[in-house]
Amino acid sequence: MENFVKIITLAGAFLAFLIGSGVATGQEIMQYYSPYGFKVIGTAITIAIILIIANYGFAYAGKKGDITKGSEVFNFYCGPIAGRAFDLFTVFFCYMSYVVMVSGAASTLQQQYGFPLIVGAILIVVLAGTTVAFGLNSIVDIIGKIGPTLVTMIFIMSSVSLIMNAGRIPANIAAIDSGSLAVTKAGANWFLSGASNGGFCILWLAGFTTALGIKEDFKTLMKANILSSIVLVVVNSIIGFAILAKIDAVGSLQIPNLYLASELWAPLAYIFGILIFAAIYTTACPLLWTASSRFATEGTSKFRILTAVLAVIGLLIALYVPFNVLMNYIYVINGYLGFIVLAIMIIRMIIIISNDKKNKQIAR
């Protein structure tokens, strides 16, 4: 029973990390899933495979490699020069993704409750910065418990909306294919969209999963990895079809999921706005932690000061660039680089595991 609870907690932490502003608001889903119609099933499978393989590789490095912190994973797979380059870029990307979270939180509170952008931005910055100051263990404990609740609520809302509007999907697919309905696509086709989405998730997860691999039981972590990856793409696909069914109405909105919630029941949108904000918080924390922990030791005064400085800088950037623009440029471009990292990691992992087996046979 204790192991089962641990699996659920770790899976919840993965899910909470990956849900974030893009999934909870629906903006990421509207760019990566919805435009491809029924081919989105291929997108979902591509993403799930990428996540499972990448998390295995990161956790393997944390458990088997001579690694003391998550940022060293790229050295393990890519060597000292390329590894450092990938590491620094990943830290920058994770930090810019944190900026996306701040922008998403501000946009959510503005669209649903009419708050000025600066109010939502300050609130998420204070909450995330305070949580990160307490370190990785507190982040896993907090977001691991919030994650399953968020996934369940988003899944229920999207499923009901999909059931109500499913009949509109064929017409909207035809409108997108003909060009009469313009939508922002993350990739030229379903596979490139999946590769990009899985790729930016890799860059998010690198330090986080490797750090967990150092601390957690490997088999337990892998069960949580598989469970969370499957649940994530299933939930995302349901949200994608729900948005597709109403994409003619929500295509120009920053937070499409709020529209879907309000259409079901107006008061639900007020509750859902809080859930979206909570989802953004659960992703903002590990992203900010990734940047801070790269340049300062967790638990030190330097770490806490750096966290505060980075949190505030992110606030300033988020206030001047629209949420959907930030997401499209940062996620899509960096997603393809993440896919390249995955290819390198797979090749290196095959070589490392093969050499380990040969060494064991020789030792016998």
ABEGO torsion letter per residue (X at the ends): XAAAAAAAAAAAAAAAAAAEAAAAAGAAAAAAAAAAEAAAAAAAAAAAAAAAAAAAAAAAAAAABBBABAAAAAAAAAEAAAAAAAAAAAAAAAAAAAAAAAAAAAAAAAAAAGBBAAAAAAAAAAAAAAAAAAEAAAAAAAAAAAAAAAAAAAAAAAAAAAAAAAAAAAAAAAAAAAGABBBBBABABAAAAAAAAAAAAAAAAAAAAAAAAAABBAAAAAAAAAAAAAAAAAAAAAAAAAAAAAAAAAAABABAAAAAAAAABAAAAAAAAAAAAAAAAAAAAAAAAAAAAAABBBGBAAAAAAAAAAAAAAAAAAAABBAAAAAAAAAAAAAAAAAAAAAAAAAAAAAAAAAAAAAAAAAX
